[in-house]
Amino acid sequence: MSEPIDLLKCRFGLTPAEARLALHLVAGETLRSAEAKLSISYETARTHLKNIFGKTGTCRQAELVIAIVTALPELRLSSPVIESREALAQGNKSLAQTNKSLEGGQSN
């Protein structure tokens, strides 16, 4: 088993399936996206999420993410989805700068 799943199992008492779903949510994915990637039904994902809420003492996905990242900060930066979003944001910033410089060179 992977280390992040083991950490979630030990800290919160999650099952492996619940831990996998929680990792996707911490990475910023929606429940629909996570269920598709995990090849489970939406209803199964909802059931897992309700169980995760109970075990973590949270009621909302945002609270869940905060609880997990606070308890296990090493999970926050290890997510490929988060790293991809940061790279995308940097790419968008570069594109905006390029567009701005191109617009400045045009005369109307």
N, C-alpha and C positions, 0 to 999 in steps of 0.2 A: 504494500500500500504506500501511497505517497505521504510525505511528511505533513503537508497542510491538512490532509484529511485526518491523519492521526492526531494532529494538534486540536482540531475541532471536536473530534471524538472524545479526547481526554478532557478538554476544557469545558465543553457544554453537554457532553453525553449524546452527541448526534450519532445517528447511524451513518454508515458510509454513503448511502444514497442521499441522506439529508445534508451531509457535509459537502458532497459534490455540488448540490444545488446551491448551498450557501456560498461556496467559492465563486460560482458564476455570478451570483447577486453582488458579492463584494467587488467583483471585477466590473460592475456597472451594467451588467446585462439585465434585460427585462425578464420577467417570468416566462413570457412566450418564447423569447430567444433561448433561454436556458433549457426549457422543456424540449425544444427542437434539437438542440445540441446534445442533450442527454438521451434523446430517443425515448422520452416518456410522454404520456398523455398530459394534457393541461390539467386535468382533474388530479392526476397523481402528483404533479408539481405543486398544485394548491394544497393537497393533503400534507405533503412534505413541508411546505412552507408553514402551515398551521402548527405542525409538530415542532418545527424549528422555533417559531415564536414562543411556544410554550416552554421549551427548554432553555431559551435565552432570556426569557422575561421581557420580551418586546412585543409590540403590537403592529408595527409598520416596517416596511422594508428599509426605510432610511434609518430607523432606530436599530434594526438588525445589523446593518452595515457598520454603524458607529460602534455598537457593542462588540462586534467581532474585531474590528480594526483596533479598538481600544485595548481589548484583551490580548490580541495577537498582532501587534503592529508589523511583524515581519511578513504578514500576508498581504499587506497593502501594496508594497512595491514589487512583489513577486508576480503580479498579474500581467500576462501578456496583453490583455484587453486594455488595461490602464496604460501600459506603455505604448500601445498602438494609438490610443486616443491622444496621448501627449505628442506623439510624432505627427499625427494628423493636424493637431492645433498648430504645431510649428510650421508645417507645410502650408496651412491656410494663412498664417502670418506672412510667410515669404511671398505667397501669391498676391496678397493684398498690397505688399510693398511694391511688387513688380507692376501691378495694375496702376498704382498711384504714380509711379515714375513714368509709365507710358502715357497716362492722362496728362501729366505735366508737360510732356513733349509735344502734344497736339495743339494746333491752333484752331479756333472756332471762327 
